[in-house]
Amino acid sequence: MRTGDFETSDPPLGRCPTCETAIPRSDLVVAYETPDGWPRMLAACPACEVTVHPL
Ligand SMILES: [Zn+2]
């Protein structure tokens, strides 16, 4: 059934490096910057059920 639930204004955070599942923004755990100034994100993969760095 097409309800448009996946047509949100927010794109996914990225993909799980393990299973390549798209990780929605709602699964963001924490966002931070490394000492080098690179933005990094930790998000919970809905498929692996672990926290990963979205690609
Ligand atoms: Zn995964």
mmCIF file of the protein (N, C-alpha, C, O) and its ligand, coordinates in Angstrom:
data_MODEL
# 
_entry.id   MODEL 
# 
loop_
_entity.id 
_entity.type 
_entity.pdbx_number_of_molecules 
1 polymer     1 
2 non-polymer 1 
# 
_entity_poly.entity_id                      1 
_entity_poly.type                           'polypeptide(L)' 
_entity_poly.nstd_linkage                   no 
_entity_poly.nstd_monomer                   no 
_entity_poly.pdbx_seq_one_letter_code       MRTGDFETSDPPLGRCPTCETAIPRSDLVVAYETPDGWPRMLAACPACEVTVHPL 
_entity_poly.pdbx_seq_one_letter_code_can   MRTGDFETSDPPLGRCPTCETAIPRSDLVVAYETPDGWPRMLAACPACEVTVHPL 
_entity_poly.pdbx_strand_id                 A 
# 
loop_
_entity_poly_seq.entity_id 
_entity_poly_seq.num 
_entity_poly_seq.mon_id 
_entity_poly_seq.hetero 
1 1  MET n 
1 2  ARG n 
1 3  THR n 
1 4  GLY n 
1 5  ASP n 
1 6  PHE n 
1 7  GLU n 
1 8  THR n 
1 9  SER n 
1 10 ASP n 
1 11 PRO n 
1 12 PRO n 
1 13 LEU n 
1 14 GLY n 
1 15 ARG n 
1 16 CYS n 
1 17 PRO n 
1 18 THR n 
1 19 CYS n 
1 20 GLU n 
1 21 THR n 
1 22 ALA n 
1 23 ILE n 
1 24 PRO n 
1 25 ARG n 
1 26 SER n 
1 27 ASP n 
1 28 LEU n 
1 29 VAL n 
1 30 VAL n 
1 31 ALA n 
1 32 TYR n 
1 33 GLU n 
1 34 THR n 
1 35 PRO n 
1 36 ASP n 
1 37 GLY n 
1 38 TRP n 
1 39 PRO n 
1 40 ARG n 
1 41 MET n 
1 42 LEU n 
1 43 ALA n 
1 44 ALA n 
1 45 CYS n 
1 46 PRO n 
1 47 ALA n 
1 48 CYS n 
1 49 GLU n 
1 50 VAL n 
1 51 THR n 
1 52 VAL n 
1 53 HIS n 
1 54 PRO n 
1 55 LEU n 
# 
loop_
_struct_asym.id 
_struct_asym.entity_id 
A 1 
B 2 
# 
loop_
_chem_comp.id 
_chem_comp.type 
_chem_comp.mon_nstd_flag 
ALA 'L-peptide linking' y 
ARG 'L-peptide linking' y 
ASP 'L-peptide linking' y 
CYS 'L-peptide linking' y 
GLU 'L-peptide linking' y 
GLY 'peptide linking'   y 
HIS 'L-peptide linking' y 
ILE 'L-peptide linking' y 
LEU 'L-peptide linking' y 
MET 'L-peptide linking' y 
PHE 'L-peptide linking' y 
PRO 'L-peptide linking' y 
SER 'L-peptide linking' y 
THR 'L-peptide linking' y 
TRP 'L-peptide linking' y 
TYR 'L-peptide linking' y 
VAL 'L-peptide linking' y 
ZN  non-polymer         . 
# 
_pdbx_entity_nonpoly.entity_id   2 
_pdbx_entity_nonpoly.name        ? 
_pdbx_entity_nonpoly.comp_id     ZN 
# 
_pdbx_nonpoly_scheme.asym_id         B 
_pdbx_nonpoly_scheme.entity_id       2 
_pdbx_nonpoly_scheme.mon_id          ZN 
_pdbx_nonpoly_scheme.ndb_seq_num     1 
_pdbx_nonpoly_scheme.pdb_seq_num     101 
_pdbx_nonpoly_scheme.auth_seq_num    101 
_pdbx_nonpoly_scheme.pdb_mon_id      ZN 
_pdbx_nonpoly_scheme.auth_mon_id     ZN 
_pdbx_nonpoly_scheme.pdb_strand_id   A 
_pdbx_nonpoly_scheme.pdb_ins_code    . 
# 
loop_
_atom_site.group_PDB 
_atom_site.id 
_atom_site.type_symbol 
_atom_site.label_atom_id 
_atom_site.label_alt_id 
_atom_site.label_comp_id 
_atom_site.label_asym_id 
_atom_site.label_entity_id 
_atom_site.label_seq_id 
_atom_site.pdbx_PDB_ins_code 
_atom_site.Cartn_x 
_atom_site.Cartn_y 
_atom_site.Cartn_z 
_atom_site.occupancy 
_atom_site.B_iso_or_equiv 
_atom_site.pdbx_formal_charge 
_atom_site.auth_seq_id 
_atom_site.auth_comp_id 
_atom_site.auth_asym_id 
_atom_site.auth_atom_id 
_atom_site.pdbx_PDB_model_num 
ATOM   1   N  N  . MET A 1 1  ? 0.848  -1.196 0.000  1.00 0.00 ? 1   MET A N  1 
ATOM   2   C  CA . MET A 1 1  ? 0.000  0.000  0.000  1.00 0.00 ? 1   MET A CA 1 
ATOM   3   C  C  . MET A 1 1  ? 0.880  1.241  0.000  1.00 0.00 ? 1   MET A C  1 
ATOM   4   O  O  . MET A 1 1  ? 1.813  1.356  0.794  1.00 0.00 ? 1   MET A O  1 
ATOM   5   N  N  . ARG A 1 2  ? 0.575  2.153  -0.888 1.00 0.00 ? 2   ARG A N  1 
ATOM   6   C  CA . ARG A 1 2  ? 1.392  3.363  -0.989 1.00 0.00 ? 2   ARG A CA 1 
ATOM   7   C  C  . ARG A 1 2  ? 0.735  4.491  -0.205 1.00 0.00 ? 2   ARG A C  1 
ATOM   8   O  O  . ARG A 1 2  ? -0.252 5.077  -0.649 1.00 0.00 ? 2   ARG A O  1 
ATOM   9   N  N  . THR A 1 3  ? 1.275  4.781  0.928  1.00 0.00 ? 3   THR A N  1 
ATOM   10  C  CA . THR A 1 3  ? 0.715  5.836  1.764  1.00 0.00 ? 3   THR A CA 1 
ATOM   11  C  C  . THR A 1 3  ? 1.588  7.076  1.753  1.00 0.00 ? 3   THR A C  1 
ATOM   12  O  O  . THR A 1 3  ? 1.199  8.121  2.277  1.00 0.00 ? 3   THR A O  1 
ATOM   13  N  N  . GLY A 1 4  ? 2.768  6.963  1.157  1.00 0.00 ? 4   GLY A N  1 
ATOM   14  C  CA . GLY A 1 4  ? 3.669  8.106  1.138  1.00 0.00 ? 4   GLY A CA 1 
ATOM   15  C  C  . GLY A 1 4  ? 4.472  8.246  2.412  1.00 0.00 ? 4   GLY A C  1 
ATOM   16  O  O  . GLY A 1 4  ? 5.073  9.292  2.659  1.00 0.00 ? 4   GLY A O  1 
ATOM   17  N  N  . ASP A 1 5  ? 4.488  7.198  3.227  1.00 0.00 ? 5   ASP A N  1 
ATOM   18  C  CA . ASP A 1 5  ? 5.233  7.272  4.480  1.00 0.00 ? 5   ASP A CA 1 
ATOM   19  C  C  . ASP A 1 5  ? 6.728  7.465  4.264  1.00 0.00 ? 5   ASP A C  1 
ATOM   20  O  O  . ASP A 1 5  ? 7.421  7.999  5.130  1.00 0.00 ? 5   ASP A O  1 
ATOM   21  N  N  . PHE A 1 6  ? 7.218  7.037  3.126  1.00 0.00 ? 6   PHE A N  1 
ATOM   22  C  CA . PHE A 1 6  ? 8.646  7.134  2.865  1.00 0.00 ? 6   PHE A CA 1 
ATOM   23  C  C  . PHE A 1 6  ? 9.005  8.435  2.142  1.00 0.00 ? 6   PHE A C  1 
ATOM   24  O  O  . PHE A 1 6  ? 10.181 8.707  1.897  1.00 0.00 ? 6   PHE A O  1 
ATOM   25  N  N  . GLU A 1 7  ? 8.000  9.233  1.804  1.00 0.00 ? 7   GLU A N  1 
ATOM   26  C  CA . GLU A 1 7  ? 8.257  10.484 1.108  1.00 0.00 ? 7   GLU A CA 1 
ATOM   27  C  C  . GLU A 1 7  ? 8.307  11.628 2.104  1.00 0.00 ? 7   GLU A C  1 
ATOM   28  O  O  . GLU A 1 7  ? 7.457  12.518 2.081  1.00 0.00 ? 7   GLU A O  1 
ATOM   29  N  N  . THR A 1 8  ? 9.289  11.606 2.965  1.00 0.00 ? 8   THR A N  1 
ATOM   30  C  CA . THR A 1 8  ? 9.448  12.691 3.920  1.00 0.00 ? 8   THR A CA 1 
ATOM   31  C  C  . THR A 1 8  ? 10.398 13.731 3.370  1.00 0.00 ? 8   THR A C  1 
ATOM   32  O  O  . THR A 1 8  ? 11.087 13.503 2.375  1.00 0.00 ? 8   THR A O  1 
ATOM   33  N  N  . SER A 1 9  ? 10.426 14.865 4.024  1.00 0.00 ? 9   SER A N  1 
ATOM   34  C  CA . SER A 1 9  ? 11.320 15.926 3.565  1.00 0.00 ? 9   SER A CA 1 
ATOM   35  C  C  . SER A 1 9  ? 12.756 15.658 3.988  1.00 0.00 ? 9   SER A C  1 
ATOM   36  O  O  . SER A 1 9  ? 13.686 16.250 3.440  1.00 0.00 ? 9   SER A O  1 
ATOM   37  N  N  . ASP A 1 10 ? 12.945 14.762 4.968  1.00 0.00 ? 10  ASP A N  1 
ATOM   38  C  CA . ASP A 1 10 ? 14.292 14.469 5.431  1.00 0.00 ? 10  ASP A CA 1 
ATOM   39  C  C  . ASP A 1 10 ? 14.835 13.238 4.721  1.00 0.00 ? 10  ASP A C  1 
ATOM   40  O  O  . ASP A 1 10 ? 14.220 12.174 4.780  1.00 0.00 ? 10  ASP A O  1 
ATOM   41  N  N  . PRO A 1 11 ? 15.952 13.361 4.064  1.00 0.00 ? 11  PRO A N  1 
ATOM   42  C  CA . PRO A 1 11 ? 16.555 12.178 3.437  1.00 0.00 ? 11  PRO A CA 1 
ATOM   43  C  C  . PRO A 1 11 ? 17.127 11.271 4.519  1.00 0.00 ? 11  PRO A C  1 
ATOM   44  O  O  . PRO A 1 11 ? 17.335 11.716 5.648  1.00 0.00 ? 11  PRO A O  1 
ATOM   45  N  N  . PRO A 1 12 ? 17.386 10.007 4.194  1.00 0.00 ? 12  PRO A N  1 
ATOM   46  C  CA . PRO A 1 12 ? 18.001 9.130  5.185  1.00 0.00 ? 12  PRO A CA 1 
ATOM   47  C  C  . PRO A 1 12 ? 19.388 9.626  5.572  1.00 0.00 ? 12  PRO A C  1 
ATOM   48  O  O  . PRO A 1 12 ? 20.029 10.366 4.825  1.00 0.00 ? 12  PRO A O  1 
ATOM   49  N  N  . LEU A 1 13 ? 19.835 9.214  6.734  1.00 0.00 ? 13  LEU A N  1 
ATOM   50  C  CA . LEU A 1 13 ? 21.170 9.605  7.185  1.00 0.00 ? 13  LEU A CA 1 
ATOM   51  C  C  . LEU A 1 13 ? 22.237 9.025  6.284  1.00 0.00 ? 13  LEU A C  1 
ATOM   52  O  O  . LEU A 1 13 ? 23.258 9.656  6.010  1.00 0.00 ? 13  LEU A O  1 
ATOM   53  N  N  . GLY A 1 14 ? 21.984 7.821  5.832  1.00 0.00 ? 14  GLY A N  1 
ATOM   54  C  CA . GLY A 1 14 ? 22.974 7.124  5.022  1.00 0.00 ? 14  GLY A CA 1 
ATOM   55  C  C  . GLY A 1 14 ? 22.650 5.645  5.040  1.00 0.00 ? 14  GLY A C  1 
ATOM   56  O  O  . GLY A 1 14 ? 21.538 5.233  5.372  1.00 0.00 ? 14  GLY A O  1 
ATOM   57  N  N  . ARG A 1 15 ? 23.642 4.861  4.677  1.00 0.00 ? 15  ARG A N  1 
ATOM   58  C  CA . ARG A 1 15 ? 23.414 3.416  4.628  1.00 0.00 ? 15  ARG A CA 1 
ATOM   59  C  C  . ARG A 1 15 ? 24.316 2.705  5.616  1.00 0.00 ? 15  ARG A C  1 
ATOM   60  O  O  . ARG A 1 15 ? 25.436 3.130  5.900  1.00 0.00 ? 15  ARG A O  1 
ATOM   61  N  N  . CYS A 1 16 ? 23.787 1.614  6.125  1.00 0.00 ? 16  CYS A N  1 
ATOM   62  C  CA . CYS A 1 16 ? 24.563 0.801  7.045  1.00 0.00 ? 16  CYS A CA 1 
ATOM   63  C  C  . CYS A 1 16 ? 25.762 0.222  6.302  1.00 0.00 ? 16  CYS A C  1 
ATOM   64  O  O  . CYS A 1 16 ? 25.597 -0.345 5.222  1.00 0.00 ? 16  CYS A O  1 
ATOM   65  N  N  . PRO A 1 17 ? 26.971 0.353  6.862  1.00 0.00 ? 17  PRO A N  1 
ATOM   66  C  CA . PRO A 1 17 ? 28.151 -0.195 6.181  1.00 0.00 ? 17  PRO A CA 1 
ATOM   67  C  C  . PRO A 1 17 ? 28.151 -1.709 6.140  1.00 0.00 ? 17  PRO A C  1 
ATOM   68  O  O  . PRO A 1 17 ? 28.899 -2.306 5.366  1.00 0.00 ? 17  PRO A O  1 
ATOM   69  N  N  . THR A 1 18 ? 27.330 -2.337 6.955  1.00 0.00 ? 18  THR A N  1 
ATOM   70  C  CA . THR A 1 18 ? 27.307 -3.798 7.015  1.00 0.00 ? 18  THR A CA 1 
ATOM   71  C  C  . THR A 1 18 ? 26.277 -4.382 6.066  1.00 0.00 ? 18  THR A C  1 
ATOM   72  O  O  . THR A 1 18 ? 26.593 -5.268 5.272  1.00 0.00 ? 18  THR A O  1 
ATOM   73  N  N  . CYS A 1 19 ? 25.040 -3.888 6.143  1.00 0.00 ? 19  CYS A N  1 
ATOM   74  C  CA . CYS A 1 19 ? 23.959 -4.498 5.367  1.00 0.00 ? 19  CYS A CA 1 
ATOM   75  C  C  . CYS A 1 19 ? 23.402 -3.556 4.307  1.00 0.00 ? 19  CYS A C  1 
ATOM   76  O  O  . CYS A 1 19 ? 22.541 -3.952 3.522  1.00 0.00 ? 19  CYS A O  1 
ATOM   77  N  N  . GLU A 1 20 ? 23.884 -2.309 4.273  1.00 0.00 ? 20  GLU A N  1 
ATOM   78  C  CA . GLU A 1 20 ? 23.482 -1.325 3.267  1.00 0.00 ? 20  GLU A CA 1 
ATOM   79  C  C  . GLU A 1 20 ? 22.016 -0.929 3.353  1.00 0.00 ? 20  GLU A C  1 
ATOM   80  O  O  . GLU A 1 20 ? 21.462 -0.398 2.391  1.00 0.00 ? 20  GLU A O  1 
ATOM   81  N  N  . THR A 1 21 ? 21.386 -1.180 4.488  1.00 0.00 ? 21  THR A N  1 
ATOM   82  C  CA . THR A 1 21 ? 20.032 -0.694 4.702  1.00 0.00 ? 21  THR A CA 1 
ATOM   83  C  C  . THR A 1 21 ? 20.057 0.817  4.880  1.00 0.00 ? 21  THR A C  1 
ATOM   84  O  O  . THR A 1 21 ? 20.924 1.342  5.578  1.00 0.00 ? 21  THR A O  1 
ATOM   85  N  N  . ALA A 1 22 ? 19.125 1.519  4.263  1.00 0.00 ? 22  ALA A N  1 
ATOM   86  C  CA . ALA A 1 22 ? 19.010 2.953  4.478  1.00 0.00 ? 22  ALA A CA 1 
ATOM   87  C  C  . ALA A 1 22 ? 18.554 3.216  5.908  1.00 0.00 ? 22  ALA A C  1 
ATOM   88  O  O  . ALA A 1 22 ? 17.579 2.636  6.385  1.00 0.00 ? 22  ALA A O  1 
ATOM   89  N  N  . ILE A 1 23 ? 19.282 4.103  6.579  1.00 0.00 ? 23  ILE A N  1 
ATOM   90  C  CA . ILE A 1 23 ? 18.977 4.389  7.979  1.00 0.00 ? 23  ILE A CA 1 
ATOM   91  C  C  . ILE A 1 23 ? 18.247 5.722  8.056  1.00 0.00 ? 23  ILE A C  1 
ATOM   92  O  O  . ILE A 1 23 ? 18.805 6.752  7.677  1.00 0.00 ? 23  ILE A O  1 
ATOM   93  N  N  . PRO A 1 24 ? 17.005 5.719  8.544  1.00 0.00 ? 24  PRO A N  1 
ATOM   94  C  CA . PRO A 1 24 ? 16.236 6.959  8.604  1.00 0.00 ? 24  PRO A CA 1 
ATOM   95  C  C  . PRO A 1 24 ? 16.776 7.900  9.675  1.00 0.00 ? 24  PRO A C  1 
ATOM   96  O  O  . PRO A 1 24 ? 17.441 7.488  10.625 1.00 0.00 ? 24  PRO A O  1 
ATOM   97  N  N  . ARG A 1 25 ? 16.468 9.160  9.485  1.00 0.00 ? 25  ARG A N  1 
ATOM   98  C  CA . ARG A 1 25 ? 16.950 10.191 10.398 1.00 0.00 ? 25  ARG A CA 1 
ATOM   99  C  C  . ARG A 1 25 ? 16.484 9.953  11.834 1.00 0.00 ? 25  ARG A C  1 
ATOM   100 O  O  . ARG A 1 25 ? 17.147 10.361 12.788 1.00 0.00 ? 25  ARG A O  1 
ATOM   101 N  N  . SER A 1 26 ? 15.343 9.293  11.973 1.00 0.00 ? 26  SER A N  1 
ATOM   102 C  CA . SER A 1 26 ? 14.800 9.059  13.310 1.00 0.00 ? 26  SER A CA 1 
ATOM   103 C  C  . SER A 1 26 ? 15.646 8.066  14.097 1.00 0.00 ? 26  SER A C  1 
ATOM   104 O  O  . SER A 1 26 ? 15.490 7.942  15.312 1.00 0.00 ? 26  SER A O  1 
ATOM   105 N  N  . ASP A 1 27 ? 16.550 7.349  13.404 1.00 0.00 ? 27  ASP A N  1 
ATOM   106 C  CA . ASP A 1 27 ? 17.392 6.383  14.102 1.00 0.00 ? 27  ASP A CA 1 
ATOM   107 C  C  . ASP A 1 27 ? 18.747 6.958  14.473 1.00 0.00 ? 27  ASP A C  1 
ATOM   108 O  O  . ASP A 1 27 ? 19.629 6.230  14.930 1.00 0.00 ? 27  ASP A O  1 
ATOM   109 N  N  . LEU A 1 28 ? 18.919 8.260  14.280 1.00 0.00 ? 28  LEU A N  1 
ATOM   110 C  CA . LEU A 1 28 ? 20.167 8.892  14.701 1.00 0.00 ? 28  LEU A CA 1 
ATOM   111 C  C  . LEU A 1 28 ? 20.331 8.776  16.207 1.00 0.00 ? 28  LEU A C  1 
ATOM   112 O  O  . LEU A 1 28 ? 19.406 9.068  16.966 1.00 0.00 ? 28  LEU A O  1 
ATOM   113 N  N  . VAL A 1 29 ? 21.509 8.350  16.635 1.00 0.00 ? 29  VAL A N  1 
ATOM   114 C  CA . VAL A 1 29 ? 21.790 8.249  18.069 1.00 0.00 ? 29  VAL A CA 1 
ATOM   115 C  C  . VAL A 1 29 ? 22.528 9.498  18.532 1.00 0.00 ? 29  VAL A C  1 
ATOM   116 O  O  . VAL A 1 29 ? 22.123 10.143 19.499 1.00 0.00 ? 29  VAL A O  1 
ATOM   117 N  N  . VAL A 1 30 ? 23.600 9.833  17.846 1.00 0.00 ? 30  VAL A N  1 
ATOM   118 C  CA . VAL A 1 30 ? 24.368 11.002 18.233 1.00 0.00 ? 30  VAL A CA 1 
ATOM   119 C  C  . VAL A 1 30 ? 25.123 11.506 17.004 1.00 0.00 ? 30  VAL A C  1 
ATOM   120 O  O  . VAL A 1 30 ? 25.550 10.719 16.159 1.00 0.00 ? 30  VAL A O  1 
ATOM   121 N  N  . ALA A 1 31 ? 25.281 12.814 16.917 1.00 0.00 ? 31  ALA A N  1 
ATOM   122 C  CA . ALA A 1 31 ? 26.104 13.415 15.873 1.00 0.00 ? 31  ALA A CA 1 
ATOM   123 C  C  . ALA A 1 31 ? 27.184 14.234 16.555 1.00 0.00 ? 31  ALA A C  1 
ATOM   124 O  O  . ALA A 1 31 ? 26.921 14.926 17.538 1.00 0.00 ? 31  ALA A O  1 
ATOM   125 N  N  . TYR A 1 32 ? 28.394 14.155 16.034 1.00 0.00 ? 32  TYR A N  1 
ATOM   126 C  CA . TYR A 1 32 ? 29.500 14.855 16.668 1.00 0.00 ? 32  TYR A CA 1 
ATOM   127 C  C  . TYR A 1 32 ? 30.551 15.152 15.615 1.00 0.00 ? 32  TYR A C  1 
ATOM   128 O  O  . TYR A 1 32 ? 30.453 14.697 14.476 1.00 0.00 ? 32  TYR A O  1 
ATOM   129 N  N  . GLU A 1 33 ? 31.547 15.916 16.005 1.00 0.00 ? 33  GLU A N  1 
ATOM   130 C  CA . GLU A 1 33 ? 32.670 16.177 15.110 1.00 0.00 ? 33  GLU A CA 1 
ATOM   131 C  C  . GLU A 1 33 ? 33.938 15.594 15.705 1.00 0.00 ? 33  GLU A C  1 
ATOM   132 O  O  . GLU A 1 33 ? 34.153 15.653 16.916 1.00 0.00 ? 33  GLU A O  1 
ATOM   133 N  N  . THR A 1 34 ? 34.755 15.044 14.867 1.00 0.00 ? 34  THR A N  1 
ATOM   134 C  CA . THR A 1 34 ? 36.041 14.549 15.331 1.00 0.00 ? 34  THR A CA 1 
ATOM   135 C  C  . THR A 1 34 ? 36.959 15.738 15.599 1.00 0.00 ? 34  THR A C  1 
ATOM   136 O  O  . THR A 1 34 ? 36.665 16.855 15.174 1.00 0.00 ? 34  THR A O  1 
ATOM   137 N  N  . PRO A 1 35 ? 38.060 15.508 16.295 1.00 0.00 ? 35  PRO A N  1 
ATOM   138 C  CA . PRO A 1 35 ? 39.025 16.599 16.504 1.00 0.00 ? 35  PRO A CA 1 
ATOM   139 C  C  . PRO A 1 35 ? 39.551 17.183 15.197 1.00 0.00 ? 35  PRO A C  1 
ATOM   140 O  O  . PRO A 1 35 ? 40.038 18.313 15.170 1.00 0.00 ? 35  PRO A O  1 
ATOM   141 N  N  . ASP A 1 36 ? 39.453 16.419 14.121 1.00 0.00 ? 36  ASP A N  1 
ATOM   142 C  CA . ASP A 1 36 ? 39.881 16.907 12.813 1.00 0.00 ? 36  ASP A CA 1 
ATOM   143 C  C  . ASP A 1 36 ? 38.808 17.746 12.132 1.00 0.00 ? 36  ASP A C  1 
ATOM   144 O  O  . ASP A 1 36 ? 39.042 18.296 11.056 1.00 0.00 ? 36  ASP A O  1 
ATOM   145 N  N  . GLY A 1 37 ? 37.637 17.848 12.748 1.00 0.00 ? 37  GLY A N  1 
ATOM   146 C  CA . GLY A 1 37 ? 36.577 18.652 12.180 1.00 0.00 ? 37  GLY A CA 1 
ATOM   147 C  C  . GLY A 1 37 ? 35.646 17.908 11.248 1.00 0.00 ? 37  GLY A C  1 
ATOM   148 O  O  . GLY A 1 37 ? 34.829 18.522 10.562 1.00 0.00 ? 37  GLY A O  1 
ATOM   149 N  N  . TRP A 1 38 ? 35.763 16.574 11.219 1.00 0.00 ? 38  TRP A N  1 
ATOM   150 C  CA . TRP A 1 38 ? 34.873 15.794 10.363 1.00 0.00 ? 38  TRP A CA 1 
ATOM   151 C  C  . TRP A 1 38 ? 33.585 15.487 11.105 1.00 0.00 ? 38  TRP A C  1 
ATOM   152 O  O  . TRP A 1 38 ? 33.624 14.995 12.233 1.00 0.00 ? 38  TRP A O  1 
ATOM   153 N  N  . PRO A 1 39 ? 32.441 15.770 10.489 1.00 0.00 ? 39  PRO A N  1 
ATOM   154 C  CA . PRO A 1 39 ? 31.171 15.391 11.127 1.00 0.00 ? 39  PRO A CA 1 
ATOM   155 C  C  . PRO A 1 39 ? 30.987 13.882 11.070 1.00 0.00 ? 39  PRO A C  1 
ATOM   156 O  O  . PRO A 1 39 ? 31.135 13.267 10.014 1.00 0.00 ? 39  PRO A O  1 
ATOM   157 N  N  . ARG A 1 40 ? 30.669 13.302 12.195 1.00 0.00 ? 40  ARG A N  1 
ATOM   158 C  CA . ARG A 1 40 ? 30.412 11.862 12.262 1.00 0.00 ? 40  ARG A CA 1 
ATOM   159 C  C  . ARG A 1 40 ? 29.054 11.652 12.894 1.00 0.00 ? 40  ARG A C  1 
ATOM   160 O  O  . ARG A 1 40 ? 28.583 12.474 13.682 1.00 0.00 ? 40  ARG A O  1 
ATOM   161 N  N  . MET A 1 41 ? 28.439 10.556 12.544 1.00 0.00 ? 41  MET A N  1 
ATOM   162 C  CA . MET A 1 41 ? 27.138 10.226 13.108 1.00 0.00 ? 41  MET A CA 1 
ATOM   163 C  C  . MET A 1 41 ? 27.134 8.773  13.560 1.00 0.00 ? 41  MET A C  1 
ATOM   164 O  O  . MET A 1 41 ? 27.710 7.898  12.914 1.00 0.00 ? 41  MET A O  1 
ATOM   165 N  N  . LEU A 1 42 ? 26.487 8.546  14.656 1.00 0.00 ? 42  LEU A N  1 
ATOM   166 C  CA . LEU A 1 42 ? 26.195 7.186  15.086 1.00 0.00 ? 42  LEU A CA 1 
ATOM   167 C  C  . LEU A 1 42 ? 24.691 6.993  14.983 1.00 0.00 ? 42  LEU A C  1 
ATOM   168 O  O  . LEU A 1 42 ? 23.915 7.813  15.474 1.00 0.00 ? 42  LEU A O  1 
ATOM   169 N  N  . ALA A 1 43 ? 24.291 5.914  14.345 1.00 0.00 ? 43  ALA A N  1 
ATOM   170 C  CA . ALA A 1 43 ? 22.876 5.652  14.188 1.00 0.00 ? 43  ALA A CA 1 
ATOM   171 C  C  . ALA A 1 43 ? 22.620 4.171  14.378 1.00 0.00 ? 43  ALA A C  1 
ATOM   172 O  O  . ALA A 1 43 ? 23.494 3.337  14.142 1.00 0.00 ? 43  ALA A O  1 
ATOM   173 N  N  . ALA A 1 44 ? 21.419 3.862  14.803 1.00 0.00 ? 44  ALA A N  1 
ATOM   174 C  CA . ALA A 1 44 ? 21.049 2.471  15.026 1.00 0.00 ? 44  ALA A CA 1 
ATOM   175 C  C  . ALA A 1 44 ? 20.515 1.883  13.729 1.00 0.00 ? 44  ALA A C  1 
ATOM   176 O  O  . ALA A 1 44 ? 19.506 2.346  13.196 1.00 0.00 ? 44  ALA A O  1 
ATOM   177 N  N  . CYS A 1 45 ? 21.194 0.866  13.229 1.00 0.00 ? 45  CYS A N  1 
ATOM   178 C  CA . CYS A 1 45 ? 20.697 0.209  12.025 1.00 0.00 ? 45  CYS A CA 1 
ATOM   179 C  C  . CYS A 1 45 ? 19.463 -0.602 12.376 1.00 0.00 ? 45  CYS A C  1 
ATOM   180 O  O  . CYS A 1 45 ? 19.514 -1.436 13.280 1.00 0.00 ? 45  CYS A O  1 
ATOM   181 N  N  . PRO A 1 46 ? 18.345 -0.374 11.676 1.00 0.00 ? 46  PRO A N  1 
ATOM   182 C  CA . PRO A 1 46 ? 17.117 -1.115 11.994 1.00 0.00 ? 46  PRO A CA 1 
ATOM   183 C  C  . PRO A 1 46 ? 17.222 -2.592 11.650 1.00 0.00 ? 46  PRO A C  1 
ATOM   184 O  O  . PRO A 1 46 ? 16.456 -3.403 12.169 1.00 0.00 ? 46  PRO A O  1 
ATOM   185 N  N  . ALA A 1 47 ? 18.159 -2.950 10.782 1.00 0.00 ? 47  ALA A N  1 
ATOM   186 C  CA . ALA A 1 47 ? 18.292 -4.351 10.395 1.00 0.00 ? 47  ALA A CA 1 
ATOM   187 C  C  . ALA A 1 47 ? 19.282 -5.086 11.289 1.00 0.00 ? 47  ALA A C  1 
ATOM   188 O  O  . ALA A 1 47 ? 18.996 -6.187 11.758 1.00 0.00 ? 47  ALA A O  1 
ATOM   189 N  N  . CYS A 1 48 ? 20.459 -4.477 11.530 1.00 0.00 ? 48  CYS A N  1 
ATOM   190 C  CA . CYS A 1 48 ? 21.485 -5.129 12.356 1.00 0.00 ? 48  CYS A CA 1 
ATOM   191 C  C  . CYS A 1 48 ? 21.199 -4.960 13.839 1.00 0.00 ? 48  CYS A C  1 
ATOM   192 O  O  . CYS A 1 48 ? 21.649 -5.766 14.652 1.00 0.00 ? 48  CYS A O  1 
ATOM   193 N  N  . GLU A 1 49 ? 20.453 -3.916 14.201 1.00 0.00 ? 49  GLU A N  1 
ATOM   194 C  CA . GLU A 1 49 ? 20.160 -3.595 15.597 1.00 0.00 ? 49  GLU A CA 1 
ATOM   195 C  C  . GLU A 1 49 ? 21.434 -3.318 16.376 1.00 0.00 ? 49  GLU A C  1 
ATOM   196 O  O  . GLU A 1 49 ? 21.554 -3.683 17.546 1.00 0.00 ? 49  GLU A O  1 
ATOM   197 N  N  . VAL A 1 50 ? 22.373 -2.676 15.724 1.00 0.00 ? 50  VAL A N  1 
ATOM   198 C  CA . VAL A 1 50 ? 23.569 -2.172 16.389 1.00 0.00 ? 50  VAL A CA 1 
ATOM   199 C  C  . VAL A 1 50 ? 23.788 -0.744 15.916 1.00 0.00 ? 50  VAL A C  1 
ATOM   200 O  O  . VAL A 1 50 ? 23.215 -0.319 14.912 1.00 0.00 ? 50  VAL A O  1 
ATOM   201 N  N  . THR A 1 51 ? 24.623 -0.002 16.647 1.00 0.00 ? 51  THR A N  1 
ATOM   202 C  CA . THR A 1 51 ? 24.942 1.345  16.212 1.00 0.00 ? 51  THR A CA 1 
ATOM   203 C  C  . THR A 1 51 ? 26.096 1.278  15.225 1.00 0.00 ? 51  THR A C  1 
ATOM   204 O  O  . THR A 1 51 ? 27.083 0.572  15.428 1.00 0.00 ? 51  THR A O  1 
ATOM   205 N  N  . VAL A 1 52 ? 25.935 2.040  14.148 1.00 0.00 ? 52  VAL A N  1 
ATOM   206 C  CA . VAL A 1 52 ? 26.928 2.042  13.078 1.00 0.00 ? 52  VAL A CA 1 
ATOM   207 C  C  . VAL A 1 52 ? 27.174 3.487  12.663 1.00 0.00 ? 52  VAL A C  1 
ATOM   208 O  O  . VAL A 1 52 ? 26.429 4.393  13.038 1.00 0.00 ? 52  VAL A O  1 
ATOM   209 N  N  . HIS A 1 53 ? 28.223 3.683  11.889 1.00 0.00 ? 53  HIS A N  1 
ATOM   210 C  CA . HIS A 1 53 ? 28.463 4.971  11.251 1.00 0.00 ? 53  HIS A CA 1 
ATOM   211 C  C  . HIS A 1 53 ? 27.851 4.910  9.850  1.00 0.00 ? 53  HIS A C  1 
ATOM   212 O  O  . HIS A 1 53 ? 28.379 4.208  8.988  1.00 0.00 ? 53  HIS A O  1 
ATOM   213 N  N  . PRO A 1 54 ? 26.749 5.629  9.602  1.00 0.00 ? 54  PRO A N  1 
ATOM   214 C  CA . PRO A 1 54 ? 26.118 5.576  8.275  1.00 0.00 ? 54  PRO A CA 1 
ATOM   215 C  C  . PRO A 1 54 ? 27.066 6.067  7.198  1.00 0.00 ? 54  PRO A C  1 
ATOM   216 O  O  . PRO A 1 54 ? 27.816 7.020  7.407  1.00 0.00 ? 54  PRO A O  1 
ATOM   217 N  N  . LEU A 1 55 ? 27.032 5.415  6.045  1.00 0.00 ? 55  LEU A N  1 
ATOM   218 C  CA . LEU A 1 55 ? 27.853 5.823  4.917  1.00 0.00 ? 55  LEU A CA 1 
ATOM   219 C  C  . LEU A 1 55 ? 27.093 6.808  4.044  1.00 0.00 ? 55  LEU A C  1 
ATOM   220 O  O  . LEU A 1 55 ? 27.622 7.273  3.033  1.00 0.00 ? 55  LEU A O  1 
HETATM 221 ZN ZN . ZN  B 2 .  ? 22.858 -2.902 9.129  1.00 0.00 2 101 ZN  A ZN 1 
# 
